[in-house]
Amino acid sequence: MKNNIAIIPARRGSKRLKNKNFLKYKNKHIIEHTIISAIKSKIFNKIILSTDSNLGKKIAKKYKIDLHWRPGK
């Protein structure tokens, strides 16, 4: 069995649109749509959310995926 890992980057400080990954679309944060798609695909053994946002930390916990805390810069 192969190890397929999804790394989802979700930086808080977007340049043009602040916090774009955490804006809501259809009652979910945009990053949640990405996480749900990765889970539903069933091709990943591990899904990692790489973020510098406390909201991202809560979302990772909600979906029971791994979290990589990255520096803000």
mmCIF file of the N, C-alpha and C atoms, coordinates in Angstrom:
data_MODEL
# 
_entry.id   MODEL 
# 
loop_
_atom_site.group_PDB 
_atom_site.id 
_atom_site.type_symbol 
_atom_site.label_atom_id 
_atom_site.label_alt_id 
_atom_site.label_comp_id 
_atom_site.label_asym_id 
_atom_site.label_entity_id 
_atom_site.label_seq_id 
_atom_site.pdbx_PDB_ins_code 
_atom_site.Cartn_x 
_atom_site.Cartn_y 
_atom_site.Cartn_z 
_atom_site.occupancy 
_atom_site.B_iso_or_equiv 
_atom_site.pdbx_formal_charge 
_atom_site.auth_seq_id 
_atom_site.auth_comp_id 
_atom_site.auth_asym_id 
_atom_site.auth_atom_id 
_atom_site.pdbx_PDB_model_num 
ATOM 1   N N  . MET A 1 1  ? 0.844   -1.195 0.000  1.00 0.00 ? 1  MET A N  1 
ATOM 2   C CA . MET A 1 1  ? 0.000   0.000  0.000  1.00 0.00 ? 1  MET A CA 1 
ATOM 3   C C  . MET A 1 1  ? 0.885   1.252  0.000  1.00 0.00 ? 1  MET A C  1 
ATOM 4   N N  . LYS A 1 2  ? 0.553   2.187  -0.841 1.00 0.00 ? 2  LYS A N  1 
ATOM 5   C CA . LYS A 1 2  ? 1.330   3.423  -0.940 1.00 0.00 ? 2  LYS A CA 1 
ATOM 6   C C  . LYS A 1 2  ? 0.887   4.424  0.115  1.00 0.00 ? 2  LYS A C  1 
ATOM 7   N N  . ASN A 1 3  ? 1.825   5.284  0.485  1.00 0.00 ? 3  ASN A N  1 
ATOM 8   C CA . ASN A 1 3  ? 1.510   6.381  1.396  1.00 0.00 ? 3  ASN A CA 1 
ATOM 9   C C  . ASN A 1 3  ? 1.172   7.611  0.573  1.00 0.00 ? 3  ASN A C  1 
ATOM 10  N N  . ASN A 1 4  ? -0.072  7.993  0.578  1.00 0.00 ? 4  ASN A N  1 
ATOM 11  C CA . ASN A 1 4  ? -0.508  9.205  -0.105 1.00 0.00 ? 4  ASN A CA 1 
ATOM 12  C C  . ASN A 1 4  ? -0.854  10.243 0.946  1.00 0.00 ? 4  ASN A C  1 
ATOM 13  N N  . ILE A 1 5  ? -0.145  11.346 0.912  1.00 0.00 ? 5  ILE A N  1 
ATOM 14  C CA . ILE A 1 5  ? -0.331  12.402 1.904  1.00 0.00 ? 5  ILE A CA 1 
ATOM 15  C C  . ILE A 1 5  ? -0.806  13.667 1.204  1.00 0.00 ? 5  ILE A C  1 
ATOM 16  N N  . ALA A 1 6  ? -1.857  14.268 1.747  1.00 0.00 ? 6  ALA A N  1 
ATOM 17  C CA . ALA A 1 6  ? -2.347  15.555 1.247  1.00 0.00 ? 6  ALA A CA 1 
ATOM 18  C C  . ALA A 1 6  ? -1.898  16.641 2.221  1.00 0.00 ? 6  ALA A C  1 
ATOM 19  N N  . ILE A 1 7  ? -1.227  17.633 1.718  1.00 0.00 ? 7  ILE A N  1 
ATOM 20  C CA . ILE A 1 7  ? -0.845  18.784 2.525  1.00 0.00 ? 7  ILE A CA 1 
ATOM 21  C C  . ILE A 1 7  ? -1.634  19.977 2.004  1.00 0.00 ? 7  ILE A C  1 
ATOM 22  N N  . ILE A 1 8  ? -2.464  20.532 2.862  1.00 0.00 ? 8  ILE A N  1 
ATOM 23  C CA . ILE A 1 8  ? -3.337  21.637 2.484  1.00 0.00 ? 8  ILE A CA 1 
ATOM 24  C C  . ILE A 1 8  ? -2.824  22.916 3.139  1.00 0.00 ? 8  ILE A C  1 
ATOM 25  N N  . PRO A 1 9  ? -2.256  23.839 2.373  1.00 0.00 ? 9  PRO A N  1 
ATOM 26  C CA . PRO A 1 9  ? -1.788  25.103 2.944  1.00 0.00 ? 9  PRO A CA 1 
ATOM 27  C C  . PRO A 1 9  ? -2.957  26.088 3.110  1.00 0.00 ? 9  PRO A C  1 
ATOM 28  N N  . ALA A 1 10 ? -3.024  26.711 4.269  1.00 0.00 ? 10 ALA A N  1 
ATOM 29  C CA . ALA A 1 10 ? -4.099  27.675 4.540  1.00 0.00 ? 10 ALA A CA 1 
ATOM 30  C C  . ALA A 1 10 ? -3.530  28.821 5.363  1.00 0.00 ? 10 ALA A C  1 
ATOM 31  N N  . ARG A 1 11 ? -2.867  29.727 4.688  1.00 0.00 ? 11 ARG A N  1 
ATOM 32  C CA . ARG A 1 11 ? -2.252  30.874 5.343  1.00 0.00 ? 11 ARG A CA 1 
ATOM 33  C C  . ARG A 1 11 ? -3.309  31.903 5.702  1.00 0.00 ? 11 ARG A C  1 
ATOM 34  N N  . ARG A 1 12 ? -3.130  32.532 6.839  1.00 0.00 ? 12 ARG A N  1 
ATOM 35  C CA . ARG A 1 12 ? -4.084  33.534 7.315  1.00 0.00 ? 12 ARG A CA 1 
ATOM 36  C C  . ARG A 1 12 ? -3.947  34.851 6.574  1.00 0.00 ? 12 ARG A C  1 
ATOM 37  N N  . GLY A 1 13 ? -2.757  35.318 6.339  1.00 0.00 ? 13 GLY A N  1 
ATOM 38  C CA . GLY A 1 13 ? -2.534  36.660 5.798  1.00 0.00 ? 13 GLY A CA 1 
ATOM 39  C C  . GLY A 1 13 ? -2.427  36.700 4.288  1.00 0.00 ? 13 GLY A C  1 
ATOM 40  N N  . SER A 1 14 ? -3.503  36.502 3.599  1.00 0.00 ? 14 SER A N  1 
ATOM 41  C CA . SER A 1 14 ? -3.494  36.599 2.138  1.00 0.00 ? 14 SER A CA 1 
ATOM 42  C C  . SER A 1 14 ? -3.165  38.036 1.725  1.00 0.00 ? 14 SER A C  1 
ATOM 43  N N  . LYS A 1 15 ? -2.514  38.189 0.596  1.00 0.00 ? 15 LYS A N  1 
ATOM 44  C CA . LYS A 1 15 ? -2.100  39.526 0.164  1.00 0.00 ? 15 LYS A CA 1 
ATOM 45  C C  . LYS A 1 15 ? -3.267  40.363 -0.355 1.00 0.00 ? 15 LYS A C  1 
ATOM 46  N N  . ARG A 1 16 ? -4.084  39.808 -1.252 1.00 0.00 ? 16 ARG A N  1 
ATOM 47  C CA . ARG A 1 16 ? -5.150  40.601 -1.866 1.00 0.00 ? 16 ARG A CA 1 
ATOM 48  C C  . ARG A 1 16 ? -6.472  40.520 -1.106 1.00 0.00 ? 16 ARG A C  1 
ATOM 49  N N  . LEU A 1 17 ? -6.801  39.344 -0.583 1.00 0.00 ? 17 LEU A N  1 
ATOM 50  C CA . LEU A 1 17 ? -8.082  39.155 0.099  1.00 0.00 ? 17 LEU A CA 1 
ATOM 51  C C  . LEU A 1 17 ? -7.806  38.548 1.466  1.00 0.00 ? 17 LEU A C  1 
ATOM 52  N N  . LYS A 1 18 ? -7.923  39.353 2.510  1.00 0.00 ? 18 LYS A N  1 
ATOM 53  C CA . LYS A 1 18 ? -7.588  38.920 3.868  1.00 0.00 ? 18 LYS A CA 1 
ATOM 54  C C  . LYS A 1 18 ? -8.392  37.690 4.275  1.00 0.00 ? 18 LYS A C  1 
ATOM 55  N N  . ASN A 1 19 ? -7.681  36.716 4.829  1.00 0.00 ? 19 ASN A N  1 
ATOM 56  C CA . ASN A 1 19 ? -8.283  35.485 5.364  1.00 0.00 ? 19 ASN A CA 1 
ATOM 57  C C  . ASN A 1 19 ? -9.164  34.751 4.354  1.00 0.00 ? 19 ASN A C  1 
ATOM 58  N N  . LYS A 1 20 ? -8.781  34.756 3.089  1.00 0.00 ? 20 LYS A N  1 
ATOM 59  C CA . LYS A 1 20 ? -9.640  34.164 2.050  1.00 0.00 ? 20 LYS A CA 1 
ATOM 60  C C  . LYS A 1 20 ? -9.926  32.694 2.297  1.00 0.00 ? 20 LYS A C  1 
ATOM 61  N N  . ASN A 1 21 ? -8.998  31.946 2.866  1.00 0.00 ? 21 ASN A N  1 
ATOM 62  C CA . ASN A 1 21 ? -9.229  30.524 3.129  1.00 0.00 ? 21 ASN A CA 1 
ATOM 63  C C  . ASN A 1 21 ? -10.307 30.291 4.185  1.00 0.00 ? 21 ASN A C  1 
ATOM 64  N N  . PHE A 1 22 ? -10.588 31.311 4.975  1.00 0.00 ? 22 PHE A N  1 
ATOM 65  C CA . PHE A 1 22 ? -11.526 31.156 6.078  1.00 0.00 ? 22 PHE A CA 1 
ATOM 66  C C  . PHE A 1 22 ? -12.825 31.937 5.868  1.00 0.00 ? 22 PHE A C  1 
ATOM 67  N N  . LEU A 1 23 ? -13.010 32.466 4.659  1.00 0.00 ? 23 LEU A N  1 
ATOM 68  C CA . LEU A 1 23 ? -14.286 33.090 4.317  1.00 0.00 ? 23 LEU A CA 1 
ATOM 69  C C  . LEU A 1 23 ? -15.323 31.989 4.123  1.00 0.00 ? 23 LEU A C  1 
ATOM 70  N N  . LYS A 1 24 ? -16.584 32.331 4.311  1.00 0.00 ? 24 LYS A N  1 
ATOM 71  C CA . LYS A 1 24 ? -17.641 31.324 4.186  1.00 0.00 ? 24 LYS A CA 1 
ATOM 72  C C  . LYS A 1 24 ? -18.202 31.296 2.766  1.00 0.00 ? 24 LYS A C  1 
ATOM 73  N N  . TYR A 1 25 ? -18.469 30.075 2.317  1.00 0.00 ? 25 TYR A N  1 
ATOM 74  C CA . TYR A 1 25 ? -19.130 29.823 1.043  1.00 0.00 ? 25 TYR A CA 1 
ATOM 75  C C  . TYR A 1 25 ? -20.056 28.638 1.263  1.00 0.00 ? 25 TYR A C  1 
ATOM 76  N N  . LYS A 1 26 ? -21.333 28.834 1.030  1.00 0.00 ? 26 LYS A N  1 
ATOM 77  C CA . LYS A 1 26 ? -22.348 27.800 1.275  1.00 0.00 ? 26 LYS A CA 1 
ATOM 78  C C  . LYS A 1 26 ? -22.266 27.274 2.713  1.00 0.00 ? 26 LYS A C  1 
ATOM 79  N N  . ASN A 1 27 ? -22.205 28.190 3.658  1.00 0.00 ? 27 ASN A N  1 
ATOM 80  C CA . ASN A 1 27 ? -22.208 27.907 5.103  1.00 0.00 ? 27 ASN A CA 1 
ATOM 81  C C  . ASN A 1 27 ? -21.004 27.124 5.615  1.00 0.00 ? 27 ASN A C  1 
ATOM 82  N N  . LYS A 1 28 ? -19.933 27.036 4.841  1.00 0.00 ? 28 LYS A N  1 
ATOM 83  C CA . LYS A 1 28 ? -18.696 26.406 5.296  1.00 0.00 ? 28 LYS A CA 1 
ATOM 84  C C  . LYS A 1 28 ? -17.534 27.306 4.904  1.00 0.00 ? 28 LYS A C  1 
ATOM 85  N N  . HIS A 1 29 ? -16.474 27.224 5.678  1.00 0.00 ? 29 HIS A N  1 
ATOM 86  C CA . HIS A 1 29 ? -15.264 27.959 5.319  1.00 0.00 ? 29 HIS A CA 1 
ATOM 87  C C  . HIS A 1 29 ? -14.699 27.337 4.044  1.00 0.00 ? 29 HIS A C  1 
ATOM 88  N N  . ILE A 1 30 ? -14.085 28.144 3.207  1.00 0.00 ? 30 ILE A N  1 
ATOM 89  C CA . ILE A 1 30 ? -13.554 27.667 1.934  1.00 0.00 ? 30 ILE A CA 1 
ATOM 90  C C  . ILE A 1 30 ? -12.595 26.489 2.151  1.00 0.00 ? 30 ILE A C  1 
ATOM 91  N N  . ILE A 1 31 ? -11.773 26.570 3.164  1.00 0.00 ? 31 ILE A N  1 
ATOM 92  C CA . ILE A 1 31 ? -10.814 25.499 3.432  1.00 0.00 ? 31 ILE A CA 1 
ATOM 93  C C  . ILE A 1 31 ? -11.522 24.194 3.801  1.00 0.00 ? 31 ILE A C  1 
ATOM 94  N N  . GLU A 1 32 ? -12.702 24.284 4.397  1.00 0.00 ? 32 GLU A N  1 
ATOM 95  C CA . GLU A 1 32 ? -13.468 23.076 4.741  1.00 0.00 ? 32 GLU A CA 1 
ATOM 96  C C  . GLU A 1 32 ? -13.876 22.321 3.485  1.00 0.00 ? 32 GLU A C  1 
ATOM 97  N N  . HIS A 1 33 ? -14.224 23.030 2.419  1.00 0.00 ? 33 HIS A N  1 
ATOM 98  C CA . HIS A 1 33 ? -14.592 22.374 1.162  1.00 0.00 ? 33 HIS A CA 1 
ATOM 99  C C  . HIS A 1 33 ? -13.417 21.550 0.632  1.00 0.00 ? 33 HIS A C  1 
ATOM 100 N N  . THR A 1 34 ? -12.213 22.080 0.755  1.00 0.00 ? 34 THR A N  1 
ATOM 101 C CA . THR A 1 34 ? -11.011 21.372 0.316  1.00 0.00 ? 34 THR A CA 1 
ATOM 102 C C  . THR A 1 34 ? -10.781 20.129 1.168  1.00 0.00 ? 34 THR A C  1 
ATOM 103 N N  . ILE A 1 35 ? -10.906 20.277 2.477  1.00 0.00 ? 35 ILE A N  1 
ATOM 104 C CA . ILE A 1 35 ? -10.701 19.149 3.395  1.00 0.00 ? 35 ILE A CA 1 
ATOM 105 C C  . ILE A 1 35 ? -11.724 18.046 3.135  1.00 0.00 ? 35 ILE A C  1 
ATOM 106 N N  . ILE A 1 36 ? -12.979 18.433 2.987  1.00 0.00 ? 36 ILE A N  1 
ATOM 107 C CA . ILE A 1 36 ? -14.042 17.452 2.728  1.00 0.00 ? 36 ILE A CA 1 
ATOM 108 C C  . ILE A 1 36 ? -13.780 16.700 1.428  1.00 0.00 ? 36 ILE A C  1 
ATOM 109 N N  . SER A 1 37 ? -13.348 17.415 0.400  1.00 0.00 ? 37 SER A N  1 
ATOM 110 C CA . SER A 1 37 ? -13.031 16.761 -0.881 1.00 0.00 ? 37 SER A CA 1 
ATOM 111 C C  . SER A 1 37 ? -11.893 15.758 -0.732 1.00 0.00 ? 37 SER A C  1 
ATOM 112 N N  . ALA A 1 38 ? -10.870 16.131 0.030  1.00 0.00 ? 38 ALA A N  1 
ATOM 113 C CA . ALA A 1 38 ? -9.734  15.220 0.254  1.00 0.00 ? 38 ALA A CA 1 
ATOM 114 C C  . ALA A 1 38 ? -10.174 13.973 1.017  1.00 0.00 ? 38 ALA A C  1 
ATOM 115 N N  . ILE A 1 39 ? -11.041 14.148 2.017  1.00 0.00 ? 39 ILE A N  1 
ATOM 116 C CA . ILE A 1 39 ? -11.540 13.008 2.793  1.00 0.00 ? 39 ILE A CA 1 
ATOM 117 C C  . ILE A 1 39 ? -12.400 12.101 1.916  1.00 0.00 ? 39 ILE A C  1 
ATOM 118 N N  . LYS A 1 40 ? -13.308 12.700 1.160  1.00 0.00 ? 40 LYS A N  1 
ATOM 119 C CA . LYS A 1 40 ? -14.224 11.925 0.306  1.00 0.00 ? 40 LYS A CA 1 
ATOM 120 C C  . LYS A 1 40 ? -13.496 11.167 -0.801 1.00 0.00 ? 40 LYS A C  1 
ATOM 121 N N  . SER A 1 41 ? -12.354 11.674 -1.245 1.00 0.00 ? 41 SER A N  1 
ATOM 122 C CA . SER A 1 41 ? -11.623 11.019 -2.333 1.00 0.00 ? 41 SER A CA 1 
ATOM 123 C C  . SER A 1 41 ? -11.100 9.647  -1.916 1.00 0.00 ? 41 SER A C  1 
ATOM 124 N N  . LYS A 1 42 ? -10.856 9.461  -0.630 1.00 0.00 ? 42 LYS A N  1 
ATOM 125 C CA . LYS A 1 42 ? -10.360 8.196  -0.060 1.00 0.00 ? 42 LYS A CA 1 
ATOM 126 C C  . LYS A 1 42 ? -9.039  7.740  -0.673 1.00 0.00 ? 42 LYS A C  1 
ATOM 127 N N  . ILE A 1 43 ? -8.257  8.649  -1.208 1.00 0.00 ? 43 ILE A N  1 
ATOM 128 C CA . ILE A 1 43 ? -6.957  8.266  -1.760 1.00 0.00 ? 43 ILE A CA 1 
ATOM 129 C C  . ILE A 1 43 ? -5.796  8.666  -0.856 1.00 0.00 ? 43 ILE A C  1 
ATOM 130 N N  . PHE A 1 44 ? -6.103  9.380  0.219  1.00 0.00 ? 44 PHE A N  1 
ATOM 131 C CA . PHE A 1 44 ? -5.045  9.849  1.113  1.00 0.00 ? 44 PHE A CA 1 
ATOM 132 C C  . PHE A 1 44 ? -5.046  9.063  2.427  1.00 0.00 ? 44 PHE A C  1 
ATOM 133 N N  . ASN A 1 45 ? -3.851  8.610  2.810  1.00 0.00 ? 45 ASN A N  1 
ATOM 134 C CA . ASN A 1 45 ? -3.687  7.952  4.103  1.00 0.00 ? 45 ASN A CA 1 
ATOM 135 C C  . ASN A 1 45 ? -3.634  8.985  5.220  1.00 0.00 ? 45 ASN A C  1 
ATOM 136 N N  . LYS A 1 46 ? -3.162  10.171 4.868  1.00 0.00 ? 46 LYS A N  1 
ATOM 137 C CA . LYS A 1 46 ? -2.998  11.229 5.861  1.00 0.00 ? 46 LYS A CA 1 
ATOM 138 C C  . LYS A 1 46 ? -3.297  12.564 5.204  1.00 0.00 ? 46 LYS A C  1 
ATOM 139 N N  . ILE A 1 47 ? -4.019  13.417 5.935  1.00 0.00 ? 47 ILE A N  1 
ATOM 140 C CA . ILE A 1 47 ? -4.311  14.771 5.466  1.00 0.00 ? 47 ILE A CA 1 
ATOM 141 C C  . ILE A 1 47 ? -3.763  15.728 6.515  1.00 0.00 ? 47 ILE A C  1 
ATOM 142 N N  . ILE A 1 48 ? -2.960  16.678 6.059  1.00 0.00 ? 48 ILE A N  1 
ATOM 143 C CA . ILE A 1 48 ? -2.320  17.637 6.959  1.00 0.00 ? 48 ILE A CA 1 
ATOM 144 C C  . ILE A 1 48 ? -2.737  19.043 6.553  1.00 0.00 ? 48 ILE A C  1 
ATOM 145 N N  . LEU A 1 49 ? -3.238  19.800 7.519  1.00 0.00 ? 49 LEU A N  1 
ATOM 146 C CA . LEU A 1 49 ? -3.551  21.207 7.294  1.00 0.00 ? 49 LEU A CA 1 
ATOM 147 C C  . LEU A 1 49 ? -2.400  22.031 7.835  1.00 0.00 ? 49 LEU A C  1 
ATOM 148 N N  . SER A 1 50 ? -1.760  22.799 6.973  1.00 0.00 ? 50 SER A N  1 
ATOM 149 C CA . SER A 1 50 ? -0.653  23.656 7.366  1.00 0.00 ? 50 SER A CA 1 
ATOM 150 C C  . SER A 1 50 ? -1.182  25.086 7.467  1.00 0.00 ? 50 SER A C  1 
ATOM 151 N N  . THR A 1 51 ? -1.214  25.632 8.688  1.00 0.00 ? 51 THR A N  1 
ATOM 152 C CA . THR A 1 51 ? -1.823  26.943 8.890  1.00 0.00 ? 51 THR A CA 1 
ATOM 153 C C  . THR A 1 51 ? -1.158  27.725 10.007 1.00 0.00 ? 51 THR A C  1 
ATOM 154 N N  . ASP A 1 52 ? -1.433  29.008 10.013 1.00 0.00 ? 52 ASP A N  1 
ATOM 155 C CA . ASP A 1 52 ? -0.988  29.888 11.092 1.00 0.00 ? 52 ASP A CA 1 
ATOM 156 C C  . ASP A 1 52 ? -2.204  30.542 11.756 1.00 0.00 ? 52 ASP A C  1 
ATOM 157 N N  . SER A 1 53 ? -3.364  29.936 11.584 1.00 0.00 ? 53 SER A N  1 
ATOM 158 C CA . SER A 1 53 ? -4.619  30.497 12.076 1.00 0.00 ? 53 SER A CA 1 
ATOM 159 C C  . SER A 1 53 ? -5.227  29.639 13.180 1.00 0.00 ? 53 SER A C  1 
ATOM 160 N N  . ASN A 1 54 ? -5.714  30.288 14.227 1.00 0.00 ? 54 ASN A N  1 
ATOM 161 C CA . ASN A 1 54 ? -6.393  29.555 15.297 1.00 0.00 ? 54 ASN A CA 1 
ATOM 162 C C  . ASN A 1 54 ? -7.686  28.924 14.791 1.00 0.00 ? 54 ASN A C  1 
ATOM 163 N N  . LEU A 1 55 ? -8.356  29.584 13.861 1.00 0.00 ? 55 LEU A N  1 
ATOM 164 C CA . LEU A 1 55 ? -9.559  29.014 13.264 1.00 0.00 ? 55 LEU A CA 1 
ATOM 165 C C  . LEU A 1 55 ? -9.197  27.754 12.476 1.00 0.00 ? 55 LEU A C  1 
ATOM 166 N N  . GLY A 1 56 ? -8.074  27.784 11.786 1.00 0.00 ? 56 GLY A N  1 
ATOM 167 C CA . GLY A 1 56 ? -7.598  26.604 11.060 1.00 0.00 ? 56 GLY A CA 1 
ATOM 168 C C  . GLY A 1 56 ? -7.340  25.444 12.001 1.00 0.00 ? 56 GLY A C  1 
ATOM 169 N N  . LYS A 1 57 ? -6.811  25.758 13.170 1.00 0.00 ? 57 LYS A N  1 
ATOM 170 C CA . LYS A 1 57 ? -6.555  24.731 14.180 1.00 0.00 ? 57 LYS A CA 1 
ATOM 171 C C  . LYS A 1 57 ? -7.869  24.064 14.605 1.00 0.00 ? 57 LYS A C  1 
ATOM 172 N N  . LYS A 1 58 ? -8.908  24.863 14.796 1.00 0.00 ? 58 LYS A N  1 
ATOM 173 C CA . LYS A 1 58 ? -10.224 24.336 15.185 1.00 0.00 ? 58 LYS A CA 1 
ATOM 174 C C  . LYS A 1 58 ? -10.817 23.476 14.065 1.00 0.00 ? 58 LYS A C  1 
ATOM 175 N N  . ILE A 1 59 ? -10.643 23.913 12.834 1.00 0.00 ? 59 ILE A N  1 
ATOM 176 C CA . ILE A 1 59 ? -11.175 23.170 11.690 1.00 0.00 ? 59 ILE A CA 1 
ATOM 177 C C  . ILE A 1 59 ? -10.463 21.819 11.565 1.00 0.00 ? 59 ILE A C  1 
ATOM 178 N N  . ALA A 1 60 ? -9.144  21.797 11.738 1.00 0.00 ? 60 ALA A N  1 
ATOM 179 C CA . ALA A 1 60 ? -8.391  20.539 11.678 1.00 0.00 ? 60 ALA A CA 1 
ATOM 180 C C  . ALA A 1 60 ? -8.886  19.575 12.748 1.00 0.00 ? 60 ALA A C  1 
ATOM 181 N N  . LYS A 1 61 ? -9.146  20.100 13.922 1.00 0.00 ? 61 LYS A N  1 
ATOM 182 C CA . LYS A 1 61 ? -9.647  19.269 15.020 1.00 0.00 ? 61 LYS A CA 1 
ATOM 183 C C  . LYS A 1 61 ? -11.048 18.740 14.691 1.00 0.00 ? 61 LYS A C  1 
ATOM 184 N N  . LYS A 1 62 ? -11.890 19.580 14.120 1.00 0.00 ? 62 LYS A N  1 
ATOM 185 C CA . LYS A 1 62 ? -13.260 19.202 13.764 1.00 0.00 ? 62 LYS A CA 1 
ATOM 186 C C  . LYS A 1 62 ? -13.279 18.011 12.807 1.00 0.00 ? 62 LYS A C  1 
ATOM 187 N N  . TYR A 1 63 ? -12.381 18.023 11.812 1.00 0.00 ? 63 TYR A N  1 
ATOM 188 C CA . TYR A 1 63 ? -12.349 16.967 10.806 1.00 0.00 ? 63 TYR A CA 1 
ATOM 189 C C  . TYR A 1 63 ? -11.352 15.851 11.138 1.00 0.00 ? 63 TYR A C  1 
ATOM 190 N N  . LYS A 1 64 ? -10.730 15.951 12.315 1.00 0.00 ? 64 LYS A N  1 
ATOM 191 C CA . LYS A 1 64 ? -9.780  14.940 12.803 1.00 0.00 ? 64 LYS A CA 1 
ATOM 192 C C  . LYS A 1 64 ? -8.647  14.686 11.817 1.00 0.00 ? 64 LYS A C  1 
ATOM 193 N N  . ILE A 1 65 ? -8.078  15.787 11.326 1.00 0.00 ? 65 ILE A N  1 
ATOM 194 C CA . ILE A 1 65 ? -6.916  15.679 10.448 1.00 0.00 ? 65 ILE A CA 1 
ATOM 195 C C  . ILE A 1 65 ? -5.713  16.263 11.178 1.00 0.00 ? 65 ILE A C  1 
ATOM 196 N N  . ASP A 1 66 ? -4.527  15.952 10.687 1.00 0.00 ? 66 ASP A N  1 
ATOM 197 C CA . ASP A 1 66 ? -3.302  16.432 11.324 1.00 0.00 ? 66 ASP A CA 1 
ATOM 198 C C  . ASP A 1 66 ? -3.106  17.918 11.062 1.00 0.00 ? 66 ASP A C  1 
ATOM 199 N N  . LEU A 1 67 ? -2.433  18.554 11.996 1.00 0.00 ? 67 LEU A N  1 
ATOM 200 C CA . LEU A 1 67 ? -2.171  19.989 11.907 1.00 0.00 ? 67 LEU A CA 1 
ATOM 201 C C  . LEU A 1 67 ? -0.678  20.239 11.920 1.00 0.00 ? 67 LEU A C  1 
ATOM 202 N N  . HIS A 1 68 ? -0.221  21.085 11.013 1.00 0.00 ? 68 HIS A N  1 
ATOM 203 C CA . HIS A 1 68 ? 1.153   21.571 11.043 1.00 0.00 ? 68 HIS A CA 1 
ATOM 204 C C  . HIS A 1 68 ? 1.070   23.060 11.298 1.00 0.00 ? 68 HIS A C  1 
ATOM 205 N N  . TRP A 1 69 ? 1.520   23.481 12.476 1.00 0.00 ? 69 TRP A N  1 
ATOM 206 C CA . TRP A 1 69 ? 1.482   24.906 12.830 1.00 0.00 ? 69 TRP A CA 1 
ATOM 207 C C  . TRP A 1 69 ? 2.664   25.583 12.187 1.00 0.00 ? 69 TRP A C  1 
ATOM 208 N N  . ARG A 1 70 ? 2.398   26.559 11.330 1.00 0.00 ? 70 ARG A N  1 
ATOM 209 C CA . ARG A 1 70 ? 3.462   27.249 10.629 1.00 0.00 ? 70 ARG A CA 1 
ATOM 210 C C  . ARG A 1 70 ? 3.581   28.682 11.131 1.00 0.00 ? 70 ARG A C  1 
ATOM 211 N N  . PRO A 1 71 ? 4.757   29.264 11.037 1.00 0.00 ? 71 PRO A N  1 
ATOM 212 C CA . PRO A 1 71 ? 4.915   30.656 11.465 1.00 0.00 ? 71 PRO A CA 1 
ATOM 213 C C  . PRO A 1 71 ? 4.150   31.606 10.549 1.00 0.00 ? 71 PRO A C  1 
ATOM 214 N N  . GLY A 1 72 ? 3.802   32.751 11.077 1.00 0.00 ? 72 GLY A N  1 
ATOM 215 C CA . GLY A 1 72 ? 3.032   33.734 10.319 1.00 0.00 ? 72 GLY A CA 1 
ATOM 216 C C  . GLY A 1 72 ? 3.797   34.334 9.141  1.00 0.00 ? 72 GLY A C  1 
ATOM 217 N N  . LYS A 1 73 ? 5.106   34.301 9.174  1.00 0.00 ? 73 LYS A N  1 
ATOM 218 C CA . LYS A 1 73 ? 5.897   34.894 8.088  1.00 0.00 ? 73 LYS A CA 1 
ATOM 219 C C  . LYS A 1 73 ? 6.515   33.835 7.211  1.00 0.00 ? 73 LYS A C  1 
# 
